[in-house]
Amino acid sequence: MTPIAGPIVFTLNGTPRRLPPGISPTATLLDWLRGPAGLAGTKEGCAEGDCGACTVVVEEEEGARVPVNACLALLGQMHGRRIRTVEGLSGADGGPHPVQRAMAEGDATQCGFCTPGIVMTAWAHAREGGDPHDALAGNLCRCTGYRPIVEVLEALHDDGVPPPPAPDAPATRFEAPGQVFDRPTSLADLLALRAAHPEAWLLAGGTDLGLRVSERREVPPRVILLSGVPELNLLEAGPGWLRVGAATSYRRLLAACARDVALAPFAALLRRLGSRQIRGMGTLGGNLGTASPIGDALPPLIALGATLRIAGAGGEREMAVESFLTGYRTNALLPGEVIRDVLIPHPPAGALFAAEKLSKRPDQDITTVGLSALIEMEGGLVARARIALGGTGPRAERCGPAEAALAGRPWSREAVEAAAAALEAAISPLSDLRGSAAYRRLAAGNLLRRLWHRQPEFA
């Protein structure tokens, strides 16, 4: 299909906005809000998606409210969406919104710099529900100590306001001096663009690539956005499996895993993957495509034996995740190919599945060491073991010596100790600010030992 060139349009605080021709589609939403839009309530704190001062809310068609980091969201990603900033909140009488009143009356704000982002998080939380501590994991405050903020979130009620109408948004290409930003709406269009422009950025959620814009101020000449391709937004559950499109957000994936008892350990790990703001934008396909050795989702995918469908001009092929990751931030994609989706199998009935992560902070922090394990028993002995590690080498991968040390032995403290010792001897982690090589080696072994302490009766 021939791309339709046009302006970026979205609904902002209930009002349709049409951006002028030539505006950079890779400018951040934060820069545009604080600059041309003149809406300075949204603050810039870290420009990394960590502090939450820039939180705005995307209002979905079905009524969901998704908090996102405006510092990482690019204008081209916002095309056709509904965005709400702190200026767009008001009470029924035209005064402050009940969330804003509650924050003020509950002594939940002091210097006020972080308050607009927290207000938007709270407004979304009032509808989405869940643990208020989880809701606040992506908002940092140096003044209040969080207790009054948590108390405000615990007492909030949804205002029931429906989302505004979405704008008519037919454009699939945005152009600016030296830039082309494509938004294909089918897998066929995506593959044609990818074949023609192999050098283009493939943009899914942008929680990694967005840093190159927000921090490094890069201006990419060509971007291909994946979020408009229906085939890449797939989320299907079947008997014993879950299929996840490469552009499906972690928010949607977490909701699916939370409903699936077999994948409960994966759901628990996903709750620690960034914040609600990050999960609202980030994708499983992005985690795989960047192939970072500390990608949170990679060890559990490897332990479960997850596979990828890869699409290209010549057709599709399947590959195990552990084979797809080839080295430090490298993968097995060939020129012109894209990740279509990921098939996540359930653990076999009666198997032990665990997904663990160590980081300096429990939430909203990068993995120092990750370990996921799938243990199957037959006749009282370990029949099969899959132990996958992250943060202990140039890529996430299985540890064969640890698996071999468990195979054919009872699930016992002695067997697990032997496997942990084999694991520590096999890995060669690096030292950095998050942990020394010696710490990572011991921590990885201890994660395996802890698995036995938590499940000593498993058989």
Rosetta blueprint (number, residue, H / E / L):
1 M L
2 T L
3 P L
4 I L
5 A E
6 G L
7 P L
8 I L
9 V E
10 F E
11 T E
12 L E
13 N L
14 G L
15 T E
16 P E
17 R E
18 R E
19 L L
20 P L
21 P L
22 G L
23 I L
24 S L
25 P L
26 T L
27 A L
28 T E
29 L H
30 L H
31 D H
32 W H
33 L H
34 R H
35 G L
36 P L
37 A L
38 G L
39 L L
40 A L
41 G L
42 T L
43 K L
44 E L
45 G L
46 C L
47 A L
48 E L
49 G L
50 D L
51 C L
52 G L
53 A L
54 C L
55 T E
56 V E
57 V E
58 V E
59 E E
60 E L
61 E L
62 E L
63 G L
64 A L
65 R E
66 V E
67 P E
68 V E
69 N E
70 A L
71 C L
72 L L
73 A L
74 L E
75 L H
76 G H
77 Q H
78 M H
79 H L
80 G L
81 R L
82 R E
83 I E
84 R E
85 T L
86 V H
87 E H
88 G H
89 L L
90 S L
91 G L
92 A L
93 D L
94 G L
95 G L
96 P L
97 H L
98 P H
99 V H
100 Q H
101 R H
102 A H
103 M H
104 A H
105 E H
106 G L
107 D L
108 A L
109 T L
110 Q L
111 C L
112 G L
113 F L
114 C L
115 T H
116 P H
117 G H
118 I H
119 V H
120 M H
121 T H
122 A H
123 W H
124 A H
125 H H
126 A H
127 R H
128 E H
129 G L
130 G L
131 D L
132 P H
133 H H
134 D H
135 A H
136 L H
137 A H
138 G H
139 N L
140 L L
141 C L
142 R L
143 C L
144 T L
145 G L
146 Y L
147 R H
148 P H
149 I H
150 V H
151 E H
152 V H
153 L H
154 E H
155 A H
156 L L
157 H L
158 D L
159 D L
160 G L
161 V L
162 P L
163 P L
164 P L
165 P L
166 A L
167 P L
168 D L
169 A L
170 P L
171 A L
172 T L
173 R E
174 F E
175 E E
176 A E
177 P L
178 G L
179 Q E
180 V E
181 F E
182 D E
183 R L
184 P L
185 T L
186 S L
187 L H
188 A H
189 D H
190 L H
191 L H
192 A H
193 L H
194 R H
195 A H
196 A H
197 H L
198 P L
199 E L
200 A L
201 W E
202 L E
203 L E
204 A L
205 G L
206 G L
207 T L
208 D L
209 L L
210 G H
211 L H
212 R H
213 V H
214 S H
215 E L
216 R L
217 R L
218 E L
219 V L
220 P L
221 P L
222 R E
223 V E
224 I E
225 L E
226 L L
227 S L
228 G L
229 V L
230 P H
231 E H
232 L H
233 N H
234 L L
235 L E
236 E E
237 A E
238 G E
239 P L
240 G L
241 W E
242 L E
243 R E
244 V E
245 G E
246 A L
247 A L
248 T L
249 S E
250 Y H
251 R H
252 R H
253 L H
254 L H
255 A H
256 A H
257 C H
258 A H
259 R L
260 D L
261 V H
262 A H
263 L H
264 A H
265 P H
266 F H
267 A H
268 A H
269 L H
270 L H
271 R L
272 R L
273 L L
274 G L
275 S L
276 R H
277 Q H
278 I H
279 R H
280 G H
281 M H
282 G L
283 T E
284 L H
285 G H
286 G H
287 N H
288 L H
289 G H
290 T H
291 A L
292 S L
293 P L
294 I L
295 G L
296 D L
297 A L
298 L H
299 P H
300 P H
301 L H
302 I H
303 A H
304 L H
305 G L
306 A L
307 T E
308 L E
309 R E
310 I E
311 A E
312 G E
313 A L
314 G L
315 G E
316 E E
317 R E
318 E E
319 M E
320 A E
321 V H
322 E H
323 S H
324 F H
325 L E
326 T E
327 G E
328 Y L
329 R L
330 T E
331 N E
332 A L
333 L L
334 L L
335 P L
336 G L
337 E L
338 V E
339 I E
340 R E
341 D E
342 V E
343 L E
344 I E
345 P E
346 H L
347 P L
348 P L
349 A L
350 G L
351 A L
352 L E
353 F E
354 A E
355 A E
356 E E
357 K E
358 L E
359 S L
360 K L
361 R L
362 P L
363 D L
364 Q L
365 D L
366 I L
367 T L
368 T L
369 V E
370 G E
371 L E
372 S E
373 A E
374 L E
375 I E
376 E E
377 M E
378 E E
379 G L
380 G L
381 L E
382 V E
383 A E
384 R E
385 A E
386 R E
387 I E
388 A E
389 L E
390 G E
391 G L
392 T L
393 G L
394 P L
395 R L
396 A L
397 E E
398 R E
399 C L
400 G H
401 P H
402 A H
403 E H
404 A H
405 A H
406 L H
407 A L
408 G L
409 R L
410 P L
411 W L
412 S L
413 R H
414 E H
415 A H
416 V H
417 E H
418 A H
419 A H
420 A H
421 A H
422 A H
423 L H
424 E H
425 A H
426 A H
427 I L
428 S L
429 P L
430 L L
431 S L
432 D E
433 L L
434 R L
435 G E
436 S L
437 A H
438 A H
439 Y H
440 R H
441 R H
442 L H
443 A H
444 A H
445 G H
446 N H
447 L H
448 L H
449 R H
450 R H
451 L H
452 W H
453 H H
454 R H
455 Q L
456 P L
457 E L
458 F L
459 A L
